[in-house]
């Protein structure tokens, strides 16, 4: 009985001690209530919460940001693309008569497929965050191009006719020579390899690409005389275009951007004519192309490598306008 009383007393004492030590803290859900942000539906292009746009559409983000009790010294417009993949941040220094209420409008062109989220928040005189009204707006670019990743196109091998050495960009499919005639109206290019004769890389493979309309046929072991000659044209190879920061991933992000970048190049070749490994179609190399239908796109060489059976191939990714 005595033990139970002691335990009960200790429990009461512990509760009293905890209660007396409790510290009041700010509630994250209301500690920034001083700042309000309103997004206005004041034009045909406005977004107030979420809206989908087509490539090239105008986008308006009209807003008013207010602070009831404290002066705002700056407002910040922050945009995040995709799932937080990249951020852009722009600051506006406020004039003395704008520090309690500021209105503005962002005018943008939709130039990226996928989502981007914008939030507008205030900073005080110490550059301390004041709030964003717990609001943001999201715009989404409707799909305007097609990306097909990591397709394999094999070096021709007379002993292995089952290897697919031709490629149709729109279909995202590689074909063997035996399959080629029936599908030649879709096939954009084939590949072959030379042997490097330079001292530094003697014996290494030098991959090349050719349109099935190329004259003369750069790989005469394959007779293409009865094929439909689909005249897809290519640019000269561009180096260092791969990786997370390369133009394939960071710049070619919509149909309009693909076309804009492609038109900076001369797209007038039906084949590459590379003889050295250092300038061959290796990892990170990009070629722009123009199809007979007038669609622009890009081919990225991911790597030149071999499979488990020691068959040499190019791994490619493509982007093409829808």
C-alpha positions in Angstrom: 0.0 0.0 0.0 2.8 2.4 0.9 4.6 1.6 -2.3 1.5 2.4 -4.4 1.1 5.8 -2.6 4.7 6.7 -3.2 4.4 5.8 -6.9 1.2 7.8 -7.2 2.9 10.8 -5.5 5.9 10.6 -7.9 3.6 10.5 -10.9 1.8 13.6 -9.8 5.1 15.3 -9.1 6.4 14.4 -12.5 3.3 15.8 -14.2 3.5 19.0 -12.3 7.2 19.4 -13.1 6.5 18.8 -16.8 3.7 21.3 -16.8 5.8 23.9 -15.1 8.6 23.5 -17.7 6.4 23.6 -20.8 7.5 26.3 -23.3 5.0 28.0 -25.6 6.2 27.8 -29.2 4.9 29.4 -32.4 2.5 27.4 -34.4 3.9 27.0 -37.9 0.4 27.2 -39.3 -0.4 30.7 -38.1 3.0 32.3 -37.3 3.1 34.0 -40.8 -0.6 35.1 -40.9 0.5 38.7 -41.2 1.2 38.3 -44.9 -1.6 37.6 -47.4 -1.2 36.9 -51.1 -4.1 37.0 -53.6 -3.8 35.7 -57.2 -6.1 37.5 -59.6 -8.1 36.1 -62.5 -7.8 39.3 -64.6 -7.0 38.1 -68.1 -7.5 35.2 -70.5 -4.1 33.9 -69.6 -4.3 34.1 -65.8 -3.7 31.3 -63.4 -4.9 31.5 -59.7 -4.2 28.0 -58.5 -3.5 25.4 -61.3 -3.8 25.6 -65.1 -2.5 23.6 -68.0 -1.1 25.4 -71.1 0.1 24.5 -74.5 3.7 25.1 -75.7 4.0 28.7 -76.7 1.0 30.0 -74.7 1.1 33.2 -72.8 0.9 32.9 -69.0 -0.1 35.7 -66.6 0.4 35.5 -62.8 -1.3 38.6 -61.3 -1.0 39.1 -57.6 -1.3 41.3 -54.6 0.8 40.8 -51.5 0.0 42.6 -48.2 1.3 42.8 -44.7 -1.0 44.0 -42.0 1.4 45.0 -39.2 5.0 45.1 -40.5 6.8 46.6 -43.4 7.9 44.4 -46.3 11.3 45.4 -47.7 11.4 42.9 -50.6 9.2 40.4 -52.3 10.7 37.2 -53.8 9.3 35.3 -56.8 10.4 31.7 -56.6 9.7 29.1 -59.2 10.3 25.3 -59.0 10.2 23.0 -62.0 9.1 19.4 -61.9 9.4 17.7 -58.5 11.7 20.4 -57.0 14.4 19.7 -59.6 15.5 23.3 -60.1 14.7 26.7 -58.7 14.8 30.2 -60.0 14.5 33.2 -57.6 14.0 36.9 -58.4 13.8 39.7 -55.9 12.0 43.0 -56.0 13.0 45.8 -53.7 10.0 47.7 -52.5 9.6 51.5 -52.4 8.4 53.1 -49.2 4.8 53.4 -50.4 4.7 49.7 -51.4 5.8 48.1 -48.1 2.3 47.2 -46.8 0.7 46.4 -50.2 2.3 45.5 -53.6 0.6 44.3 -56.8 2.3 43.0 -59.9 2.0 40.7 -62.9 4.4 38.1 -64.2 4.1 37.6 -68.0 5.6 34.3 -69.2 5.6 32.1 -72.3 5.1 28.4 -71.8 8.4 27.0 -73.0 8.7 23.8 -71.0 6.6 20.6 -70.8 5.6 19.5 -67.3 4.9 21.4 -64.1 6.3 24.6 -62.6 5.2 26.1 -59.3 5.5 29.8 -58.4 5.3 31.2 -54.9 5.6 34.9 -53.9 6.8 35.8 -50.4 8.0 38.8 -48.4 11.2 39.5 -46.6 11.7 42.1 -43.8 14.5 44.6 -43.2 16.8 41.8 -42.0 16.0 39.5 -45.0 13.9 37.3 -42.7 11.0 35.4 -44.2 7.6 37.0 -43.5 5.2 34.7 -45.3 3.7 33.7 -48.6 0.0 33.6 -47.6 0.3 29.8 -47.6 -0.4 30.0 -51.3 1.3 29.1 -54.6 0.3 28.6 -58.3 1.2 25.8 -60.6 1.3 25.8 -64.3 1.7 22.7 -66.5 2.9 22.5 -70.0 1.0 19.9 -72.0 3.2 17.3 -73.7 4.6 18.8 -76.9 7.4 16.3 -77.7 8.1 12.6 -77.3 11.2 11.3 -75.5 12.3 7.7 -75.9 15.2 6.6 -73.8 17.9 4.0 -74.0 17.2 2.3 -77.3 19.8 -0.1 -78.7 21.1 0.0 -82.3 23.7 -2.6 -83.1 26.8 -2.6 -85.3 26.1 -4.7 -88.4 27.6 -8.2 -88.2 27.4 -10.5 -91.2 27.5 -13.5 -88.8 24.6 -12.3 -86.7 21.8 -11.0 -89.1 19.4 -11.0 -86.1 21.0 -7.9 -84.7 18.8 -4.7 -85.3 21.0 -2.2 -87.0 18.4 0.2 -88.4 16.2 2.6 -86.4 12.8 4.3 -86.8 12.6 7.4 -84.7 8.9 7.9 -84.5 8.3 4.2 -83.7 11.2 4.1 -81.2 12.1 0.7 -82.7 15.2 -0.9 -84.2 15.0 -3.3 -87.1 17.3 -6.0 -88.6 18.3 -5.8 -92.2 15.8 -8.6 -93.0 13.0 -6.5 -91.5 14.1 -3.3 -93.1 12.5 -3.5 -96.5 9.0 -4.0 -95.2 9.5 -1.1 -92.7 11.7 1.1 -94.8 9.1 3.9 -95.0 9.5 4.3 -91.2 13.3 3.8 -90.9 15.3 7.0 -90.5 18.9 5.7 -90.2 21.3 2.8 -89.8 24.7 2.6 -88.2 28.0 1.0 -89.0 31.5 1.2 -87.6 35.0 1.9 -89.0 38.3 1.0 -87.3 40.4 3.9 -86.0 43.8 3.9 -87.7 45.4 6.6 -85.6 48.3 5.7 -83.2 46.4 6.9 -80.1 43.3 4.8 -80.6 44.4 2.1 -83.1 41.8 -0.6 -83.5 39.0 1.2 -81.7 35.5 1.3 -83.2 34.3 4.6 -84.8 30.5 4.6 -85.0 28.8 6.4 -87.9 25.2 7.1 -88.7 23.5 7.3 -92.2 20.1 8.0 -93.6 18.7 5.3 -95.8 18.5 7.9 -98.5 22.3 8.6 -98.4 24.0 8.4 -101.8 26.2 6.5 -102.3 25.2 4.0 -99.7 28.1 4.2 -97.1 27.6 0.6 -96.1 27.2 -1.3 -99.4 27.1 -4.7 -97.6 23.4 -3.9 -97.2 21.6 -3.5 -100.5 19.0 -0.7 -100.0 18.1 -0.3 -103.7 14.5 -1.5 -103.2 13.9 0.3 -99.9 11.7 3.4 -99.6 14.2 6.2 -99.2 13.0 8.1 -96.2 15.0 11.4 -96.4 15.7 12.3 -92.8 18.5 14.9 -92.4 21.0 15.4 -89.6 23.3 18.0 -88.2 27.0 17.6 -87.5 27.6 16.0 -84.1 27.7 18.2 -81.1 29.9 17.2 -78.1 29.2 17.2 -74.4 25.4 17.4 -74.7 24.6 14.7 -72.2 24.4 14.4 -68.4 22.2 16.3 -66.0 23.5 19.7 -67.1 23.8 18.9 -70.8 21.5 20.6 -73.4 19.5 17.4 -74.0 18.1 17.5 -70.5 18.2 21.2 -69.6 17.5 23.0 -72.9 15.4 20.7 -75.1 12.4 20.8 -72.8 9.5 21.6 -75.2 8.7 21.4 -78.9 9.4 25.1 -79.4 12.8 24.8 -77.7 13.8 21.8 -79.7 13.0 23.6 -82.9 14.7 26.8 -81.8 17.9 25.0 -80.9 17.8 22.8 -84.0 17.5 25.7 -86.3 20.8 27.1 -85.0 22.5 24.2 -86.8 22.8 23.3 -90.4 20.6 20.2 -90.8 21.6 19.1 -94.2 23.6 15.9 -93.9 22.5 12.4 -94.8 25.4 10.7 -93.0 28.3 11.2 -90.7 31.8 10.5 -92.1 33.9 10.1 -88.9 37.2 8.3 -89.0 38.7 8.8 -85.5 37.4 7.5 -82.1 37.8 10.9 -80.4 35.3 12.5 -82.8 33.0 9.4 -83.3 29.4 8.9 -82.0 30.5 8.5 -78.4 28.7 9.1 -75.0 27.4 12.7 -74.8 27.3 13.3 -78.5 24.1 14.9 -79.9 22.7 15.2 -83.5 19.7 17.3 -84.5 17.5 15.9 -87.2 14.6 16.9 -89.4 12.1 14.3 -90.7 10.4 14.3 -94.1 7.3 15.4 -92.2 9.0 18.5 -91.0 9.5 17.5 -87.4 12.6 18.5 -85.5 14.3 16.4 -82.9 17.5 15.3 -81.3 19.4 12.1 -80.9 21.7 11.7 -77.8 24.3 9.0 -77.7 24.2 7.6 -74.2 27.1 5.2 -74.8 28.9 2.9 -77.2 29.3 -0.4 -75.6 28.8 -4.2 -75.8 26.1 -6.5 -74.5 26.6 -9.8 -72.6 27.2 -11.6 -75.9 29.9 -9.1 -76.8 27.8 -7.5 -79.6 28.7 -3.8 -80.1 25.9 -1.3 -80.0 24.9 2.4 -79.5 22.5 3.2 -76.7 20.5 6.3 -77.8 17.8 8.5 -76.5 15.6 10.7 -78.8 13.3 13.7 -78.5 11.0 14.5 -81.4 8.2 17.1 -81.8 4.7 15.7 -81.5 
